[in-house]
Amino acid sequence: MEIIRQMQERKDLTERERNIRDYLMEHPEAVISMTAKQLGEVSYSSTAAVSRFCRKIGCQDYGEFRLRFLSELRRVDRRRPQSIL
C-alpha cells in the first residue's frame, strides 16, 4: 500500500503520531533534510514517537520511511500536470 494513503487511512494512531502525520502532510518537503529528532520537535512529539509512527506505517525505521515517502512524493509530483505560464 502506498505510504501516504496508509498515513491518511490509519485509525489507530496515537495523538503524538497524528501530530507527526499532520506535520508531514502539511510540510512534505521538510522531510528531505529533517532528522527523526527534528521531526519529533516540530511535531510536538519525540524521536521515540517518530520511530513508532514509522514502524506502524510499515517501515523498519525513519530512514526507510523517509526514502519511501520522498519517492512517493516524486511519483505524485510527476503525475501532476504542470501549469503553463
N, C-alpha and C positions, 0 to 999 in steps of 0.2 A: 504494500500500500504506500502511496505517496506520503512523504513525511509531513507536508503542510496539511494535507487532508486529515492525517492522523492527529495532528496538533489541534485542529478545529473540532474534530468529532469526539475526542476523548471526554468522557463524562466523569471519570474518576480522578481528575487532577485535584490536588490539594490547593488551598488558597495561594500558597507560595508558587506552586507550579503554574497556576493560572496567571500569576503576575509575570512569570518568565515568558509564557506563551504570548501573553498580550504585548509585552515589550517587543518580542521578536516579530510579531505580526505588524506592529506599528513602525518598527525600525529595522527592517530585514537587512539593510546594508551594514548595520552596525556590527553584525556577527563576523564580518570579514576580518577585522583586526582586534576583536574583543576576546579576552581570556574568560574562562569559566568564572574566575573570581570577579572580574569586572562586570560580567553579566549578572552575577548574583547581587552585586552592589547596586547597579542601576535598576534592577527589578525588585529591590527591597526584599531580597531573599538571601541565599548563601551559596557558597561553592557546592556544599553537600546537596542542597535543593536542586541546583543545576544538574548535578550528576544523576540524581534520582529521576529528574524530568527526562533526561536523555535516555536512560535505561527504559523508562516507561514508554517512550516513543519508539523503542526498538533498537536503540544504538548501544554499543558497549560503553562508550564514553563521550565526552564533549567533543573531542577531536573528530570522531566518526560522525557525530551529529552535525557538526559544522560543515564537514565536507559534503554530506548528503543534502543538507539544507541549501548550501550555496549552489550545488549542482542543480538542484531542482529550481531554484530561483533563476538560474541562467536559462534552463529549458523553457520556463514560463515566459521569460523576457523575450526569447527568440520567437515564440509563437505570437506575441502581442504585435499587432500591426504598428508600424512606425508612422508617426504623424508627419504630414507634409507641410513644410513651411513656405 
